[in-house]
Amino acid sequence: MSATHEMPRLREVFSRRPRMKKRGRTDIMNDKLRLYELLKNDNLHGVLVDAAVWVVCGDNAVRSLDYICLGNLDGGHQMTDHLKTALESLGVDCSGTTATVRFSLDEAFFVHYALNALHLYEMDINADTTNAIVRLDTRAAWKRFSEVRPDYPLIYATYHHFRGKGWLARTGLQYGADFTLYQKHPALCHSDYSVLIQTPDAATSSLGPMSRPPATWHTIQITNRLTTQVGKRLLIVNIHDNRPELGYDDHKCLDRLEVSEYLVRRWVPERGRSSVAERPRAARDRKGN
């Protein structure tokens, strides 16, 4: 996988039409690149609290983030005022901020690292005052996120991989998966895929705390059955690293991580036999024409 500070190259190539919802909402997802650029002008600031990043922003930024499916409006006025006070103690201009948007760790790093549109901070628990915060650069943010979640390099590599292809990746916890993938905004359509991240057997011993137990066919069958019942398809994602001895303390390890996708389908013997039987007939029809 290659992760740079440049704008991700989005490719709108989908295998099937999305299952649309009956919502009266304008779809502007085809204008994602322009909205990504506009985020840089909003001068966003986010504070790491527990396992989420809380971003204070104005009304325009809230709409832009919603359009490109980043974060969730959350926290209320009390959280907004608390974060504004902390940020202003560092000289950050918070005028015009009216709301707080909660980012997951992968969303926050994507906006900070890939889009270069978010400044990151963390509450300083060792300070004498309750509102003291410290600035996090890219390397420090990666290290802190990895401490919060040991398998964070796997999670972010997968998230960045699909975002770079134009998919909207959201949490797949309610479906027993790591992510769900949307072609359009979740308010407009249902997700098409559930994503389950695995590490190859050869890498299990070398990835340390990031390693996951190899998926058994029993586990895959359960996940695939659930995924099929909710109208989705299952993607198994393998993360491979040829140089695991270099470690994962730095975000530059993203350049080494390779993401492979495998689509899981249920094989129906009757359907398979009928399709094989149809092939000679189709060949004869082509010759006759």
C-alpha positions, 0 to 999 in steps of 0.5 A: 500500500502506498500512503502519501500526503497527496490527495487520494485518487478516487475511482468510481468503478462499481460492480453493481448499482447501489440499493437506494433508499427513499430519502429526499436528499441531494447526492453530491458524492461525485464532487468529493474531491472539491469538498476534500479541498474545501476542508483545508479552508475550514482549518479544523482542530480535533482533540483526542479524548479516550478512543475518539477525536472530537472536532470543533467546527462551524456550520459550513464544515459540519455540512461538508463533513456530512456530505462526504460521510466523515464523523458524526455530529455529537457532544452537544454545547457543553462538549463544544464549549469545553473543547473551545476553552482548551484550544483557545488556551493554545491560541487557536482561533475558535470563533465561528465554531458552533458544533462538535463532530466525533471522528473515529481514529481512522477517520481522524488520521485520514483527514489529518494525514491524507487530506492535510485538513485537521490539526490534532491535539490531546488532553494533557493528563499530567498538567495542573489545569483541566483544560491543558492540551498538547499538539500532536504531529503526524508521528505522535498521533499515529503512536497514540492511536496505536496505543489506544487500539493495538491493531490500528495499523491494520484498521487504518490501512484498510480504511485508507485503501477503500477510501482511496478507491472512492468507497465510503467506509463505515464501522461494520460492528453491527454486522460482525465485521470491521467495515461496511462499504457504501457507494453513496451516502448512507442516507441515500443507499444501503451498504454493499459489502461487509469487510473482515480483516485477516492477517495471513498465517505466515504473518501471524507470529511477526505482526505481534499484537496486531495479529488476528487468529486465522479465520476458520471456515466456520467463522467465515460461514457465520459471517457470510450468512449474516452478511447475505441475510442483510443484502450485502456481500462479504470481503475478506481483506488480508494485510501483508508486510514483507518487512515486519521487523521494521516495526509499526511505531511510525506511520511510514509503515503504511508504505509496506503494508499490502492490502488484498481483497477476496470476495466470498460467495456461497456456492450452490451446487444446483446453480453451478451444474445448470450454468455448466450445462448452459455453456455448450448450448450457448456456444452452439448458438453463437456458431449458428449465428 
